[in-house]
Amino acid sequence: MKYFKHPSFIENKIYKNIYNKKNKKFFFCLSMFPYPSGKLHLGHLKNYILSDIISRFKYLKKYNIIHPIGWDAFGLPAENAANKFNLNPEKWTIANIKFMKKQIKFFSIFYNKKTEFATCDIKFYKWEFYIFILLIKNNLLYKKKKIINWDLTENTILSNEQVKNNKGWRSNEDVEKKNYKTWFINMKLYSNRLFNNLKYNNWSNKVKNIQKKWINIFLCLIINIKYLFINYNLKYINIKKIFLKNKKIYFILVKFKLKKIIFKKIFFYNKKTFFLTNFYLKKKKKIKNINYYIKKKKIYLIKFSNLESWAILRNRNWGTGFFFKKNKNKNYKNFKTLDTFFESSWYYLYYLRSKNITNKKKNIYFPINVYIGGIEHANLHLIYLRLINNIFYDLKIFNYKEIIKNFIFHGFINNKCYYKIINNKIEYFKNNNNCILKISKMSKSKKNGINPIKIIKRWGSDLLRLFFITEKPIGKNINWENKNLNFLKNFILKLNNLSIVKSNNINYIKNINIKNIHKIISYINKIIKVPISKLQKNIILFYLFPIIPNICKIFWYKNNNNLLIEEFNIKYTVKKKFNLFYKNKFIKKTENKLENFKNKKYIIKFINFSIDNKSIIII
């Protein structure tokens, strides 16, 4: 098969554009936008290929596709590189974006190019000043001296979500507590809604539980009587006894009218106050005027959460300036910039930009049907995104309490990495030089990422796309060392060599979805055990097209199809009428079977289908 001699060259020649049509339903498919760090490796690639495949499936189902890309361009890596090599961070970032765009062209990924932007563009971040004004007017943004997390390595503030086990999320170094005056977004105000509104999302329980565990709404009780009634989201429980153990950990005995007993831990706070955490009961009953009842019995109830107000400023230069100060040269310089998670909390709105970013007409394109990214972002990016979503809902910018309908987390691509422990710190190396070996997710910092261009030039982007989809279910990790691209190549060659016979037996690949798409090869192999008809092969190519679009287009025309594969209707065949032109003069309407058109007056030298796929021009 000639394709495998020069796959990337052939793929570059195949027309890839997708045209949306009017009066169709919208499908918004979005992958988390990339940080322009310099080079994309295979680990990044899976994210964007997955969103492209889903978009193409929906396009075949006649949806208008919104599948954009942007660049998360502000951030510390650019600032560090600028300081290290004496570069301008903007020039460094723009150069990286240009290089990564060249890489993306190799991946056979379709994007809405007109919507592309970078967050370092003033056209984007000028709207953040407008958002500040909205937040201040609604008492959601305030300045206060509070205890904050200070990263000694990065020399900046970190939010609670950016600290894990008392270490900075990026530096992995210890942070210290500091009393510091800075600006906060009142995230604590939304803790109940961020917890309860998860029910409106079609997210996996795994992601929901990560967020619930972090938000962790719990109760503080001041005890003054023997029998306690606790109000928890209008549900109540009756605590009959409290047990002390080791003077620190308390247990409660919970008893219902049905006489069901449940034990749960509560943690000691002081002599009168207890924290009740992770409380869950299968059967709860509502009671009217419960707050009045608690007040009457002199029980004081306070709700707590892990969520604190979001400290949004960072001691950096490369970012959205919050306030500007005038220096001696009468130039304006920003000494504080926004946390880059603020840009990623609302960036999806800018893809649909207009003169007014808060135009309510945008609601026709929402919610985001599918959002794709790594599960490591469940506690950071997704929390902040949902917070701004809730604020925009209150300000009547959005009609949706939850803007992301489905979140799909993809597994990591794991590869060998080599490291040494030097001065009690882990240092990673590209090659094995008396190093310790471990298998870890591909990462630039671990120096174990693989350049996808080399793989594509040898095997083609279609084979790589097929590998990512069929190796394991979407949410599972893939070990690159276990790859078997020859197996996938043989599958493609088998499709190429299929013998076509006349047959009325048609097998459909039913109920293919994101959960079972990794089994698509086994589904097809069952069908092609016997010779198949032309229509059966078209159906197979139709299902494979979103995954391997270039190879399917080659096979599609090899199968003597006049129509575009996107126009194929899998449920029934339609005798489509075309406008027939000869030397720019309309002759008549004809069906797609051109062999039925016979007229001695016209000498057919060349037949061309127009771009609109509705006209045939005979020259």
Secondary structure, 3 states (H helix, E strand, C coil): CHHHCCHHHHHHHCCCCCCCCCCCCEEEEEECCCCCCCCCCHHHHHHHHHHHHHHHHHHHCCCEEECCCCECCCCHHHHHHHHHHCCCHHHHHHHHHHHHHHHHHCCCCCCCHHHCCECCCHHHHHHHHHHHHHHHHCCCEEEEEEEEEEECCCCEEECHHHEECCEECCCCCEEEEEEEEEEEECCHHHHHHHHHHHHHCCCCHHHHHHHHHHHCCEEEEECCCCCEEEEECCEEEEEEEEEEECCCEEEEEEECCCCCEEEEEEEECCCCEEEECCCCCCCCEECCCHHHHHHHCCCEEEEECCCCCEECEECCCCCCECCEEECCCCCEEECCEECHHHHHHHHHHHCCCCCCCCCHHHHHHCCECEEEECHHHCCCHHHHHHHHHHHHHHCCCCCCCCCECCEEECCCEEEEEEEEEECCEEEEECCCCCCEEEEEECCCCCCCCCCHHHHHHHHCHHHHHHHHHHCCCCCCCEEHHHCCHHHHHHHHHHHHCCCECCCCCCCCCCCCCCCCHHHHHHHHHHHCCCCECHHHHHHHHHHHCCCCHHHHHHHHHHCCCCCCHHHCCCCCCCCCEEEEEECCEEEEEEECCHHHCCCCCCCCCCEEECCCCCEEEEC
